Amino acid sequence: MEICTGKPNDFIDRQSSNEGVDNLEQTIREENTTSSLPVVTIASLDRFNDREYRERCAVRLIDILLDIENYKGVGRIFIP
C-alpha cells in the first residue's frame, strides 16, 4: 500500500464485500511486505453500536498497537 503522508500509519477498515480488482484484500496480497503494518478490520460494524463490543475492539486494538512489531507483515487482522 502506498503511504500518502510519507510516515508509517496504521490502517483501520471495516469488513466489506467489495470484490473488485482494486479491493483491499487484493492490495494487501500484492503489496504486503515483512515490514508492512497490518490492516485492522472491525469484523462486525453492525455491532459497533454495542458498548461492550466497542470496548472489546478497543482493547484488542491497544493490544495490537503495544506489540506492533510482532504484527508487521501479517496483512490483515480482524477485531475483536
N, C-alpha and C positions, 0 to 999 in steps of 0.2 A: 504494500500500500504506500502511496505517496504521502508524505507529511507536509501539509501546507505551511506550517509555521517554521519549519526547519528544526523544530525541537521534538523529541520523542513525546508522544501522547498516548494515554490510554484511550481506547475507543469503546464506548458503551452503545449497544444496539438492542433492539427488541426483535424477538422471533418474527420472521416474515415468511411469506410463501412466494417470494419473487423467484421465478425460475429463469429469468433472462440471462443472456450471455454475460452481462455486467453485474450479476448479483454478487452479494458479499461473499458467499461461500466460495464461489469461483475465484474471486480476487484473493481470498486467503490461500487457497490451494496454489495459485500461481505465484504469489508474491511473498509468502511467508518464508522467513529465514530463521536460523537459530537465535538471532538477536532481536527478532520482531516481538513487540509487546502483544499480548493476547487481545482479542476482541471479546469483550464481556457482553453476553446477551442475556437479557431478562427473559426467562423461559415463558412466563405467563403474564403478559402485560394486563390481561383482563383481571387478574388477581391483585394487581398493584394497588387497587383501592383499599385493600385489606391491610390494616396497620401491622399485623403480625407478619404478613408476607413481605411487606416493605422492610421491616426490621431484619428478617432473615436475609433478604437481598443485601441490605447494608452491611450486616455482619460478615457475610461471605465476601463482599467486595473489599472490605477492610482487610480480611484475611489474605486475600489475593495481593492487595497492594503492599502489605507488610512483608510479603515473601515474593515480590515481583520477579526477582532474578530467577527463581525456580519455575516461573511460568513463561519465560521468554521462549518463543518458538513453538508453543503448543497450538497456536492457531486461534481456537475459539473455546471459550468457557461459558457454559450455561449456568446461571444462578437463579435461585438457590438450588 
